[in-house]
Amino acid sequence: MRKFDIVIAGGGVIGAACAYFLSRDTDLKIALIDIKKPGNASRASAGGLWAIGESVGLGCGVIFFKTLSKLQSEAKGKEIPVMRPHQLPDCFFEFALTSNAMYPALHQEMLERHGVDFKFERTGLKFIMYNEDDRIYADQITSGIPHLADQVRWLDAAQLKAEEPYVTPDAIGAIDFICDHQVNPYRLVDAYIEGARQNGVELVLNNEVTSVLREVNRVTGVTTNEETYLCDTLINAAGAWADTLFNQATGLHMPVYPVKGQIVLSERLPKVLNGCISTSDCYIAQKDNGEILIGSSTEEKGFDTTNSLDKITELSQGALKCLPILKESNIKRCWAGLRPGTPDELPILGHVPGIAGYINACGHFRTGIVTSAITGQLITELVTGQDTTLDLTPFSVTRFFTAE
């Protein structure tokens, strides 16, 4: 039996970020407990810092909403409706943009203090328009964010060709979110973990939290298959598996569930993209090693992490439509990740009324990479009793519970 101030359950990008910021800004004794399960969302991510793009429904979002629209239409026996932007609420814009702005300094900090590089790249995110329907869709997006007009560029076909010469000549233009960039998601998680380790966090790897310990209405620790860890505060960063811990801690359930996303990765290519790409069919990001990552389906299939030919074909065809040069390359591998979804697509953060010694840091769905930095900062502020940088009320788990 061992005693810590903080135990963090889950070592994906959110748990790792919490470990790093807490260890950087406090002298608390911290343990991070993690076991890698099939479908770990952080390692199935494109690493997009697409704060505006995801907030207005591009990247994974456009594919997610397209899937929802199709399912809803089929259920009602109607034709698929014209696509309209799926914009998240203002609280999420603030959350994502605040986090996004932290990455340049965080990148330098990781390099200088800890000797790790998560490959921050200033790329922008372009939504490619193939026809007038896409142009109308893009116009609806930009008209919904007038306060961010200085972060959006409209490109006609000639300008797009000059900036992205390998994009299909059939494209009529693009909108470019100039502050939406990318990182290497593997390296980001590893950077947080290594920084936390250097700061004194104890890493309890290849161990799974098997139960949460409680005394009356206070969480007092956790058990794993090897040890008992007592703590003053448990942080639930268990991703798609977070509801299990929440139930053990509170006796209740919260709606965090796995949303499967399939990914296609090409072999290494010379540089063919200067920025990240989103279309109505897929998103495309060329990574620092030359590989091109294509994502991502949106499927509620429980904890299934298998690949299916239909989804891989859809993604590949969408990428070929945008980047014909991919016909000259091969698929290197495919895999699937399990995003921690919530009904309103917002994360679940903060304390739970009536339960001491417990904090949620979960439910980040498709935006865990971009919002990990601000999540780590906010959780640190909660633990240390500070006023939080952002209002956490919209992200409280209590929004899902109806008062009796």
Helices and strands as residue ranges (DSSP letters): E 2-9, H 13-25, E 30-34, G 41-44, E 48-49, H 51-55, H 60-75, H 90-100, H 103-109, I 110-114, E 125-129, H 132-143, G 146-151, E 152-156, H 157-163, E 173-177, E 181-182, H 185-198, E 202-205, E 209-215, E 218-224, E 228-236, G 239-241, H 242-250, E 257-266, E 276-278, E 283-286, E 292-295, H 309-322, G 324-328, E 331-341, E 348-352, E 355-362, H 368-383, G 393-395, G 397-400
